[in-house]
Amino acid sequence: MKLRVLGVLFGLAFLPVAAFADTSIYFCEETGAYGASWGQADNHGVALQQCEKYGGTACAELISCGTGFAAIATSNNQVIGASCGASSQGEANSAALEACRDSGGTGCAIKHKWKG
């Protein structure tokens, strides 16, 4: 089963964001499991652990960013869309839904949202 996932990133340049991410989202294409963390000292590690805890067998970072609004949209067919670093919750939600649909998700809906 081949799943495509598209993450939409808003905000800061890639290198500073990766080093000091306030939000990290990991996803496993094999199982559809995902994990997210924000505001933690080790967001990458926490998000990876969450993904594995919920059944991820090959979790990989989908997206990370600095502060801003974030959202995860899930679908009926194990595709997700994610966004972070947006200037408003509405913008984050729209970007996550678009990413989910663009990746082939059906019935995409916002599952999680937060301000990191």
KAHU-V112607 format. One record per pair of residues at least 24 apart in sequence whose C-alpha atoms are under 10 Angstrom apart, sorted by the first residue. I is the first residue (numbers start at 1). J is the second residue. If there is no record, write none. Layout:
{{I J} {I J}}
//
This chain:
{{1 29} {1 30} {1 31} {2 29} {2 30} {3 28} {3 29} {3 30} {3 31} {3 32} {3 77} {3 78} {3 79} {3 80} {3 103} {3 104} {3 105} {4 29} {4 78} {4 79} {4 80} {4 81} {4 99} {4 100} {4 102} {4 103} {4 104} {4 105} {5 29} {5 62} {5 78} {5 79} {5 80} {5 81} {5 82} {5 99} {5 100} {5 101} {5 102} {5 103} {5 104} {5 105} {6 62} {6 63} {6 79} {6 80} {6 81} {6 82} {6 83} {6 96} {6 98} {6 99} {6 100} {6 101} {6 102} {6 103} {6 104} {7 61} {7 62} {7 63} {7 64} {7 72} {7 80} {7 81} {7 82} {7 83} {7 84} {7 95} {7 96} {7 98} {7 99} {7 100} {7 102} {7 103} {8 62} {8 63} {8 64} {8 81} {8 82} {8 83} {8 84} {8 85} {8 86} {8 92} {8 95} {8 96} {8 98} {8 99} {8 100} {9 63} {9 64} {9 65} {9 66} {9 70} {9 82} {9 83} {9 84} {9 85} {9 86} {9 92} {9 95} {9 96} {10 64} {10 65} {10 66} {10 67} {10 68} {10 69} {10 70} {10 83} {10 84} {10 85} {10 86} {10 87} {10 91} {10 92} {10 95} {11 65} {11 66} {11 67} {11 68} {11 84} {11 85} {11 86} {11 87} {12 65} {12 66} {12 67} {12 85} {13 65} {13 66} {14 64} {14 65} {14 66} {15 65} {16 65} {16 66} {17 64} {17 65} {17 66} {17 67} {17 85} {18 44} {18 63} {18 64} {18 65} {18 66} {19 44} {19 64} {19 65} {19 66} {20 44} {20 64} {20 65} {20 66} {20 67} {21 63} {21 64} {21 65} {21 66} {21 67} {21 85} {21 116} {22 64} {22 65} {22 66} {22 67} {22 68} {22 84} {22 85} {22 115} {22 116} {23 47} {23 63} {23 64} {23 65} {23 66} {23 67} {23 68} {23 69} {23 70} {23 83} {23 84} {23 85} {23 114} {23 115} {23 116} {24 48} {24 61} {24 62} {24 63} {24 64} {24 65} {24 66} {24 70} {24 84} {24 116} {25 50} {25 51} {25 59} {25 60} {25 61} {25 62} {25 63} {25 64} {25 65} {25 70} {25 71} {25 72} {25 82} {25 83} {25 84} {26 50} {26 51} {26 52} {26 56} {26 58} {26 59} {26 60} {26 61} {26 62} {26 63} {26 64} {26 82} {27 51} {27 52} {27 56} {27 57} {27 58} {27 59} {27 60} {27 61} {27 62} {27 63} {27 79} {27 80} {27 81} {27 82} {28 52} {28 54} {28 55} {28 56} {28 57} {28 58} {28 59} {28 60} {28 61} {28 62} {28 78} {28 79} {29 56} {29 57} {29 58} {29 59} {29 60} {29 78} {29 79} {29 80} {30 55} {30 56} {30 57} {30 58} {30 59} {30 78} {31 55} {31 56} {31 57} {31 58} {31 59} {31 78} {31 79} {32 56} {32 57} {32 59} {32 74} {32 75} {32 77} {32 78} {32 79} {32 80} {33 57} {33 58} {33 59} {33 78} {33 79} {33 80} {34 59} {34 60} {34 61} {34 62} {34 72} {34 74} {34 80} {35 59} {35 60} {35 61} {35 62} {36 61} {36 62} {36 63} {36 64} {36 71} {36 72} {36 112} {37 64} {37 116} {38 64} {38 65} {38 66} {38 67} {38 70} {38 114} {38 115} {38 116} {39 66} {39 67} {39 115} {39 116} {40 116} {65 116} {66 116} {67 115} {67 116} {68 92} {68 114} {68 115} {68 116} {69 93} {69 113} {69 114} {69 115} {69 116} {70 95} {70 96} {70 112} {70 113} {70 114} {70 115} {70 116} {71 95} {71 96} {71 97} {71 110} {71 111} {71 112} {71 113} {71 114} {71 115} {72 96} {72 97} {72 99} {72 100} {72 108} {72 109} {72 110} {72 111} {72 112} {72 113} {72 114} {73 97} {73 98} {73 99} {73 100} {73 101} {73 105} {73 107} {73 108} {73 109} {73 110} {73 111} {73 112} {73 113} {74 100} {74 101} {74 105} {74 106} {74 107} {74 108} {74 109} {74 110} {74 111} {74 112} {75 100} {75 101} {75 104} {75 105} {75 106} {75 107} {75 108} {75 109} {75 110} {75 111} {76 105} {76 106} {76 107} {76 108} {76 109} {77 104} {77 105} {77 106} {77 107} {77 108} {78 104} {78 105} {78 106} {79 103} {79 104} {79 105} {79 106} {79 107} {79 108} {80 104} {80 105} {80 106} {80 108} {80 109} {80 110} {80 111} {81 105} {81 108} {81 109} {81 110} {82 110} {82 112} {82 113} {83 113} {84 113} {84 114} {84 115} {84 116} {85 115} {85 116} {86 115} {86 116} {87 115} {88 115} {89 113} {89 114} {89 115}}
//
